[in-house]
């Protein structure tokens, strides 16, 4: 009987979210992943784009499965050094500026130094700006207040800061006594932690899988193309393990595994999706079947790239996606149970 290791998964998740990794700046977090796979003793390879693919050989080596999660996150880059020495930003990934207003951040310079700052509206001071509450939250009004004595571009550049430097947001990771996990970047580091611990569990317990299975940790999903290359030719089934979207009209919640039937890319493979719901019903795994209206995954990116695979999507339910996210350990547990049930199940004909 599979037992979800909550403490081990949560500890890894904390390390992952506290390692800055906006899309395009993922070397450090991918080293965390490679160190984990080295410790497990599973063979893996790196792609030219920086992703990592670990492989567990199964009884049938002619038809493969692939499961993917991504470590890259939302973030920003320095667009301009303003006349007052503060920074104008360009988004990485899709979020709303109000989701990061007031957040502490790191500015990662080309020299390797890190400078602290705070993301604020230019018109934040209510005692000066009459429109501080009504001014549009956009790239023209949002700026980074640097935590150094700078008043002009020359002084800012003296810190090593330049256009093109990456900016990462503080995650604020917290686990409550009631079992909630609150943090930025649970999308998709929660799923990444689950996949890595799944590989560890399979290896530790000497579980022989029915099919050779690849565990693809991608690093460009937030910008649309994390898992659309390096898919082994033998792959028949491709599973994206990514967050379930919660909100009005949605079935997903923070306590079950969310299985996506359709997102903005179109329907997922019907028979494979029904195979997943059948595993949940058979194993008494709490799940919700859902449609995500404004969403795309590495599985849909692989389909668009032309890979001939059956694709599906499931993962933990994440509240307030692309903002101050939250899930519950119950959702992690349900997702872990479905992951184990899936990779040990017989492949569909």
N, C-alpha and C positions, 0 to 999 in steps of 0.2 A: 504493500500500500504506500503510495507516494505521500511524503510529508513535506509540506512547504516550510522552508527554513526562514522564518520571518526576520529574526535578528540578523542573520548573515546578509540577506537581501537588502534590508534597510540600511545596514552599515555601508554596503557597496553603493547604494543609491545616494547616500549622503556624500560620499567621496566624489561620485560622478557630478552631482549638481554643484558642488563646491569647487570643481575644476572648470574654469572659464572655457567655453568652446562655441562662440558664435560661428556660424557657417563661414568657412574660409580660414579659421583660426583654431584648428582642432588637434594639433599635434600632441598637446599635453594630455588631453582626455583619451586619445587613441593609444598613448603609451600606457595609461591605466588599464585599458582593455587588453593590450598585448601582454602586460605583466600578469594579468589575471589568467589568461590562456596559457602562458608559460608555467605558471604555478599549478594549474590544473593538469598540464601535460598533454594538451590536445594540439594536434598539428594545425597550423593556420598560415595564411599568406596575406601579404599586403598588396593592395592594388595601387596603380600609379596615382589614383585620385586620393589615396590615403585611407580607404576603407580596409577592414580586416574581415577575412572569411575563415572561420574555423570549421573543420570537417570531422564528423564522427561517422566512421564506416559502418554500414549495416549489412544485414544478411543478403539483401538484394542490392547489388552495386550497379545495376543497369538502369534503374529508375530512381531518381533522387528527389528529395525534398529540400526546400530552402526556406528558412525563417529569417526575417530581417527586422532590426530596430535601428534607430539612429541616435547618435550622440551629439550632433550639432544642434545649436539652439538659436533663438532670436538674439539679436544684438544690434550693434551700430558701428559705423566708422566715422572718423573725423572728416567732415565735409569741408570745413572752413575754420580758420582761426580768426575770430572776430576782432574788431578794433579795440574792444575792451579786454582782450586776452582770453575770453571765454570761447567755447567750441560750439560750432554748428554741426549737426549730425545728419547722417544718411542712414536710413533703416537697413537692417539685414533681416529678411523674413517679413512676414505679415502680421503687424500688430497695430494697435492704436496708440498714439503718443500719450494719451491720458493714462495708459496702463503702466508707464514707466515714470511719469511725472513724480518728482519727489524721491526717486530711488537713488541710493548710493551706487557708485560705479567705479570700475577700474579702467584706466586708459593705458593700453599696452603699447609702449613705444618700440620702434625698430631696434633700439639698442638692447632691449630686454628689460628695461626698467618699467616699473608700474607706478602710475600716479593716480591718486584718489580724487574723486569728484562727486558732485551731486547733479542729477538731471532736473532742471527747473524750467518753468516759464520765465521768459525775460521780464514779464510784467507780474512777477510773483508778489512783490511788496504792496500790500493793500493800502498802506499809508501814502503811497506815491502814485500808484496806477489805478485810476477809477475803473478800468475794465479788467482788473486782475482776475475776476471770476468769470467773465464772459468772453475774453479774448480766445480766438480759435487755437486749439491745441494742434499745432502743425510744425513742420520743419523750420519755418521762419521764426516762430516764437519760442520753440524749445531750445535750450542751450545747456552746456555743462559748465557749472561753476567749479573751477579747479581749486583743490585744497592746497594751494601754494600762493605765495605773494606775487601775483601777476596782474598787470594792468594794461598790457598791450601785447601784440603778437610777438615782438622781439623777446620779451620775458617768458612767454609761453614756449616759444621754440627753444629757448635756453634750457628748458627741462627735457628736451629731446622729443617733444610732441610735434607731430607733423600731420598734414593731410594724408589720409589713408590708414592711420593708426586705428586698431580695433578698440571698441569700447564694450565691456561686458557688464551686465547688471548683477548686483548682489542677489543671491538666490533666497536668503532668509529661511533656510531649511529648519523645520521643526516637526517633531512627532508629539502629538498630544496624548494624554493619558487615556482618552477615549478612542484612540486608534487612528486618528486622522494624521495624514502627512501633508504638511503645507510647505510649498516651495515654488519658486519659479523653476521652469525647465523640467518639470515632471514629464512633459512632452519633449523628448521621448525617453528620458533617462530612466524612468520607472520601468519601461519595457526592456531597455537595455540591461538593467540590473537583473530582471527576471530571466532573460535569455542566458546571460553569463552564469547565473546560479543553476539554471537548468542543465547546462553543459557540465558544470561541476558535479551536480547530483548524478547525472548519467554515468560519468566517469568514476566517481567514488563508489557507486553501487554496482559497477560492472554490468550495466544494463545493455543488452544487445538490441539495437534498433532494427525494425523490419526492413528499413531502407536507409541507404546512405543519406545523411542529413547535413546540410550546410547551415552555419549560423553566421549571417552576414551583418556586421555592424557597420552601417554606413555613416557618412559624415557630411552629406550635402542635401539632406532631405528638405530642409526648410527653404531651400532655393530651387527645389523642384526636380533634382536628378540624382538623388543619393544612391538608389539601387537599380539603375537602368543599364548597368554594364557588368561584365565579369560574372554573369550567371552561367554556371556550368551547363554544357549542352545536354547533359542527362537529366536536367531538372524538369520534373513533370508538375509539381505543386509548389507554389510560391505564396508564402504567408507573410504579410506585413503585420508586425506586432506594434501597434500604435494606439494612441489614446482614443477612448470613446468620448464623443462630444455631448455635453450636458446642457440643457436649456429648455425653454418653452417648446412644447411639441415633441420633445425627444423622449425616447424610452430609457436611454442609458442613465445610470446613477453611479454613485461612488461605492457601491457595495457588491457589485456583480461584475462579471466580464461582459464587455460590450462587443457584439458581433455585428459587423457592418454589412448590410445587404446591398447598399448603394451609396455612393457619394457623388461629388460633382463630376467625376470622371465617367460615371455610369454604373451599372450593376456589376457586382462581383460574381464570380463563377457560381452558378446556382447550386450545382451538385456538391461542390466543395463546401460552400456555406452551409448546406443542409447536413453535410457530414459533421461539421463542427457542432451544430445545434443538437444533432443526434448524440454526439459524445457527451454533451452537457446533460441531456436528458437521461442517458444511460448511467452516467456517473454522479447524478444529483449535484451537478455543478451549477450554482446560481448564475444565470445569464440573462441578457436582454438583447433582442434583435432590433436593429435600428438603422435609420438612414441619416447620413450626415450631409446637410445641404451645401456647405461651403468648405470642402475638404478634398485633399488628394493625398495619396500615400506612395511609398516606394513600390508597392505592388502595381499600382496604376501607372507609375512611371516606367516600370519594366514592360507593361503591356504596350504603352505608347512607343517604346523603343523597338518593339517588334518581336519580343520573346514569346515563343509558343508554349505558354504555361497556363495552368489553371490557377487563378489568383483569388485570395481571400484576405480579409482584414479583421483582426480582433485585438482587444487590449483592455487595460483597466479604464474605468470611467474617470475622467478628469474634469473637475469643476473649474470654470473661469479660464478656459484655455487661452494661451498667449497673454496671460496676465498673472495675477497672484493665484496660482493653481493649487488645487487640493484634491486628494483622493483618500481612500480609507484602506487599511490593511486587508479588509475583507475583499476588496476588489483585486488587490495584488494576489491574494490567496486564490481566488477564483480563476484569475488569469493563469497563474502558475499551474493550477490543476488541469486546466484545458490544454496548456502547452504540453504537459507531460502525457496526458491522455492522447493528444494528437500524434506526437512523434512515436508513440508506442503502438498506435493503431495500424491496422492493415491499410495499405493505400487503395484508393478506389480503383476499380477497373476502368 
